[in-house]
Amino acid sequence: MTVATVTKQGPRTESSGLTGRHVLWSLIAFFGLIFAVNGYFLYAAISTYSGVVANEPYRKGLEYNQRIAADARQHELGWTESLDIAATRDTLMLDLKDKNGLPVVGLKSVRAAVGRPSTNKQDVIVDLDETAPGHYTATIPKLGDGEWLLSVNATPPANAAIDVYRLRKRIGLKP
């Protein structure tokens, strides 16, 4: 003969283990965190980069053939240049020599832009002065560590073979 014992269980008063409510709130918290981080990255990306690669790209495209011809004329001059930042990081120095190795003197203007390659927030435009024959310098704000882009436009006297001598150089400053 088999004896069965029946016990009556009342309502549970203490929680044991994982419930559906715990799972629901855990999923909401997890995806809420993911959306918050993605939202921050989206805001940071949109607010710091305008998406503009070139100012006035249409006009620059129309003048592309003239730019190629100007580069060819510049190459024919045979000028050599040495563009550098002083060790104190607050002076821009440019040495220009012609194809015979003589200093290039008497330029109407020499203008340089110094800035980061990735943003224009720290860009500085300065005019260089001829301190010695063929040696041009300018005082600039002290540059920090990292990559810098130097762009120079030199305007020769009116009787020169080119309108503007252009130079771009990327330098890295180490700590």
C-alpha positions in Angstrom: 0.0 0.0 0.0 1.3 3.5 -0.9 1.0 6.5 1.3 0.9 10.0 -0.2 1.8 13.0 1.8 0.2 16.3 0.8 1.5 19.5 2.0 0.0 22.8 1.5 2.4 25.6 0.5 1.5 29.1 1.0 2.6 32.2 -1.0 6.3 32.8 -1.2 7.5 35.8 0.7 11.1 35.8 -0.3 12.5 35.9 -3.8 14.6 33.1 -5.0 16.7 33.4 -8.2 16.1 35.3 -11.4 12.7 36.5 -12.3 11.2 38.0 -15.5 11.3 41.4 -14.0 15.1 41.2 -13.4 15.6 40.1 -17.0 13.5 43.0 -18.3 15.3 45.7 -16.3 18.7 44.2 -17.1 17.9 44.3 -20.9 16.6 47.9 -20.6 19.7 49.0 -18.7 22.0 47.3 -21.2 20.5 48.7 -24.3 20.0 52.1 -22.6 23.8 52.2 -22.0 24.5 51.2 -25.6 22.2 53.9 -27.0 23.7 56.5 -24.6 27.3 55.8 -25.6 26.4 55.7 -29.3 24.5 58.9 -29.0 27.6 60.6 -27.4 29.9 59.3 -30.2 27.4 60.5 -32.8 27.3 63.9 -31.2 31.1 64.1 -30.9 31.6 63.1 -34.5 29.0 65.5 -36.0 30.0 68.5 -33.9 33.8 68.2 -34.5 33.9 67.5 -38.2 32.1 69.7 -40.7 32.6 67.2 -43.6 34.1 69.9 -45.8 37.2 68.6 -47.5 37.9 71.7 -49.6 36.6 75.2 -49.6 35.0 76.1 -52.9 35.6 72.8 -54.6 33.7 73.7 -57.8 35.9 76.8 -58.4 39.0 74.9 -57.6 38.0 72.2 -60.1 37.5 74.8 -62.8 41.0 76.2 -62.2 42.7 72.7 -62.1 44.4 73.0 -65.4 45.8 76.4 -64.5 47.1 74.9 -61.3 48.9 72.1 -63.1 50.5 74.7 -65.5 51.6 76.8 -62.5 53.2 73.7 -60.9 55.1 73.0 -64.1 56.4 76.6 -64.2 57.4 76.3 -60.6 59.2 73.0 -61.3 61.1 74.6 -64.2 62.5 77.3 -61.9 64.5 74.7 -60.0 64.2 76.4 -56.7 65.1 74.4 -53.6 63.7 75.1 -50.2 64.3 74.2 -46.6 61.3 74.8 -44.4 61.6 74.1 -40.7 60.5 75.0 -37.2 63.1 76.2 -34.7 64.0 73.9 -31.7 62.1 76.4 -29.5 59.0 75.7 -31.6 58.1 79.4 -31.9 59.9 80.4 -35.1 59.2 79.3 -38.7 62.3 79.3 -41.0 62.4 79.1 -44.8 65.5 79.1 -47.0 65.1 79.4 -50.7 67.8 78.9 -53.3 67.5 79.1 -57.1 68.8 76.3 -59.5 72.3 77.8 -59.3 72.4 77.5 -55.5 72.1 81.3 -55.0 69.6 82.7 -52.5 66.2 83.8 -53.8 66.0 87.4 -52.7 63.5 90.3 -53.2 60.2 88.4 -52.9 57.2 90.7 -52.7 55.6 88.6 -49.9 56.0 85.3 -48.2 53.0 84.1 -46.3 52.7 80.8 -44.3 49.8 78.9 -42.8 50.7 76.7 -39.8 48.0 74.3 -38.6 47.0 70.7 -37.7 46.2 68.5 -40.7 42.9 67.3 -39.2 41.4 70.5 -38.0 41.6 74.3 -38.6 41.0 75.3 -35.0 44.7 76.0 -34.4 45.6 77.5 -37.8 47.8 80.5 -37.8 48.7 82.7 -40.8 52.0 84.7 -40.6 54.1 86.8 -43.0 57.7 85.9 -43.2 60.4 88.5 -43.3 63.7 88.2 -45.1 66.3 88.3 -42.3 69.3 87.4 -44.6 69.6 86.8 -48.3 67.2 83.9 -49.1 66.4 83.3 -45.4 62.9 84.1 -44.3 61.6 83.8 -40.7 58.4 84.5 -38.7 57.5 84.2 -35.1 54.6 81.9 -34.5 52.7 80.7 -31.4 54.6 77.9 -29.7 53.6 74.6 -31.3 52.6 71.5 -29.3 53.5 67.9 -29.9 52.1 66.0 -32.9 51.6 66.5 -36.6 51.6 70.0 -38.2 51.0 71.1 -41.7 53.0 74.1 -43.1 51.9 75.8 -46.3 53.9 78.6 -47.8 53.0 81.0 -50.7 55.8 83.2 -51.9 55.0 86.0 -54.4 58.0 86.8 -56.6 58.5 90.3 -58.1 56.3 91.2 -61.0 58.9 90.2 -63.7 59.2 86.6 -62.4 58.2 83.5 -64.4 55.5 82.5 -61.9 52.8 84.2 -59.9 53.2 82.3 -56.7 55.7 79.7 -55.4 53.8 77.2 -53.3 55.2 74.8 -50.7 53.5 72.3 -48.4 55.3 70.3 -45.8 54.0 68.0 -43.0 56.2 67.8 -39.9 55.9 65.8 -36.7 57.0 67.3 -33.4 57.9 64.8 -30.7 57.8 65.4 -27.0 
